[in-house]
Amino acid sequence: MLKQFLLASFACALAVVSGFGVSTKAEAKPVYTVAMDAAYPPFGSQDLKSKEYVGYDVDIIKAIAAKEGFAVKIRNLQFDGLIPALRTGNIDIAINDITITPDRAKNVDFSHRYYIAGLGVVVQKNNRTIRTAKDLEGKRLGVSIGSTGEEAARKIKNADVHVYNQLNEAYLELRNGGVDAVVNDIPTNDYYVATAGRGAVKALPVALTQEDLGIAVKKGNTKLLTQINDGLAKIKKDGEFAKIYHKWFGKQPPKALLHD
């Protein structure tokens, strides 16, 4: 009887020690704060029911984190505040349909590209005056603050550029007749036209630019950048990247994107 009691006590003690070991290991797992402007579906948005952040960007960074052994905490932040927040150390990672540009690369470090995008145009459904890029000249153009859409719009001759804090505000202003067109990334435009803007607006078959999207970290954070690039390479190789891409865009990623 005493022997059985001792064995049971030893087993309990072992279980407790083992349990503490698992907890310690879990607690030691690095947790990085990832910020995005959750107003850019299908890249990032907040589910109204669950309140969870969802989207292509969310799935990509979570998949990278799983491969590299760290966890992520998603934070909602306006687009124009992402790079300043990285520079001050308030966040660790920014992933938000961010185009890699020379100016931005002066302030943050970018991962390898995880999406090939381009700027497109959305107009009201019955608009017949805007059909080409040249037709945007002299028009009222809605853009989100700090975006490459804003940069492109300001280069259009005589354009009256209206800047909004949130992209959905620009789309709403378009529907209300406050602007003639919205200049923004093609995938986000297409998603809006197919969902919230269905029947009210249309996307024009006009690609103003082709752009590479990257994941940004604080300038000089080589360790984290290496982890992100390594994880990105792994999910591209094992097929998980292609599954995520198809989930949100309904097609396979271009071969050029898979072999970077």
N, C-alpha and C positions, 0 to 999 in steps of 0.2 A: 504493500500500500504506500509506504514511504517512497519507494522507488518510483512508483507511478506519479506521485505528487511532485517529486523532484524533476522528473522528465517533463511534466506538464508546465512546471514553473520555468524551466529552461526554454521550452518552446515559446511561451508567452514573452519571455525576456528577449528572445531572438527576434520575435515578430515586432516588438516595440523598437528594438535597435534598427531592424530592417526598415520599419516604417519611417523612423527619423532620417535614415539614410536617403530614402526616396524624396522626402520633403526637402532636405537640404540641397539635393541635386536640383530639384525643380526651382527652388528659390534662387539658386546660383545662375540659372539660365538668364542671359542678358535680355532685357526688355528695351526696345527702341521705340521712341515716339515718332510715329509717321503721320504727317499732316497732308491733308488734301482739302480742296474746296468741294464739298459734297453737293455741288450743283452742276456737275458735268457728266450726266449719264450718256453713254454706257460706261464711261471711265470710273466715275464715282458718284454715289448718291446715298441718301439715307432711306431705308425701308420704312414706310409710314407705320406699319404694324409692329415690327420687331424692334424698330429704332436702330438696327444694326446698319453699319456702312457696307454697301455692296457695290460691285462693279468690276470691270476688267482690272483696273489698277489695284483694287483691294485683293483680288484673287492672285494677281502676279506677285505682290509683295509678301503675301502670306505663304505662297508656294516657295519663294526664295528663302524666307525665314525658316521654314520647315527643313529645307535642305541644309541650311547653314547652322542650325542649332540655336537660333535666337527667337524671341517672341516679339510681337509688335502691338502697340497700342495706337489705334487710329484716332486722330484728332481732326476736327473740322476747323478750317482756317481759310479766310478769303484768299483768293489767288495771289493778289498783289502783296500779301503778307508772308508768303511762303519763303522766299529767298531771304528777306530780312530776318525771319525767325531762325533760319539755318545759320546765318552769320552770327547771331547773338547766342546761339546754343540752346534756344528754347525748344527746338525740335531736333531730331537726329536725321530724319529722312523726309524728303518731299517727293511725292509721286502724284501727278495731277495733270496728265496730258500736257507736260511741260516740254516745249520745243527746245532743243539744244541750239543755242546761239552763241557767237563769240562774246557778246556783251555779258550774257549770263555766266558764261564759263570763266569770266574774270572774277566772279564773286563766289561761285560754288563749283564743286567738281561733279561731273556727270558720269553715270554708268554707260555701258554700251547701250545702243538703242533697243527698245523693247516694242516699238511701234513705228511704222512709217505712215505719216499723216500728210495732210495738205489743207490749205485754207479754201473754204467754199462760201457760197452765198445762199441765204434764205430770203425769200420775198413773199408777199401775200399771194394767195392762190390765184387771184384774178389779175395779177400784175403782168402787163404786156410790154412795158417800156424798158425793163432790164432783162437782157438776154446774154450779154457778154460782159467781160471785165471792163471794157471801155464805157459801157452804159452806166457804170457806177460813178463816173465823173460828174461832179456837181450835185450828187445825191446825198440824202441824210442817211448816214451809216451808223448802225448800232454795234457796239463792241463791248467786251468785258475789260475792265481796267487791268493794265499790265500784260495783256495777252499779245501774241504775235498778230492776232486779228487787228488789234489797235495799231500796231506798227505798220501793217500793210495798208490799213484804211487811211492813215495819215499821209501816205505816199500817193494816194489817188488824187488826181487833179481836181481842185475846187470842192473836194468832199467836205460835207458838214458832219464831222465826227461826234457822235453822242456816246459818252463813256458811262458804263454802268458798273456798280460794285458786284453784281451777280449777273451771270449770263442769262438766267431766266427772266430777269428784268428787261434785257434787250429784246428777247423774243416777245415778251408781253407788249412792249412798246411798239414792236412791228405790227402785231395784231391790232393794236389800237390806232395805228396810223401815225404814230409819232416819229417813226423812221421809215425809210423806203426799203432798207435791206439790213440784214445782220451778216457780218463777216466773222466767221469762226471756223473751227476745225470741222472737216467734212463728216467724220463719224458721229460727232455730237449733233451736228445739224441733221443728219439723216435720222438719228434716233428721235430727235424732237419732232421732226416732220411725221414720223410714223406713229408717234404716241400722243403727247399733249397737244401738238399742233395739227393733228390729223384733220384734213378738210379745210383748214384755215390758211395754211402756208405751204410753200413748196421749196424744194432745194433745186437750185439751178445746176446744170451739167457744166459748171465752170470751176476749174481748179486753179486758184491763184498762185499757189506755191506747192512744193513738196518738202516735207519737214521730217526730221528724226526726233522722236520723243525719248527722253532719258530720265532716269531716277537721280535726284540730286542729293548730295550730302555736303556738309560744311567743308570749305576749302581746306585741303591738307589732311582730311580724315581718310588716310590711305587704307587703314585696316578695314574700316566699314565698307569703303568703296570696293575693295578686293572681295570681301564677302558677298556683296551684292552681285558683282560681275561673275563670281564663281557660281553662285546659286542660279543666276540667270542662264548661264551656260549649261548647267545641269538639267534644268527643266526644259530647255530647248532640245537637249540631246535625248532625254527619256520620253518625250512626247507629251508631257504635262502642259507645256507652253501651248502647243497646238490645240489641245483640248479646251484650255481657257479661252484662247482666241476664238475658236469656233462657237463656244458658248455665248459669247457676247456680240460677235459680228456675223455669225451664221456662215462662215467660210473659213478655209484654211489660210494660215498666214503665208505671205509671199516667201519664196525660197530664199531671197536675199536677206530676209530678216532672220531666218533660221540658221544661216551660215556665217553670221558676223563673228 
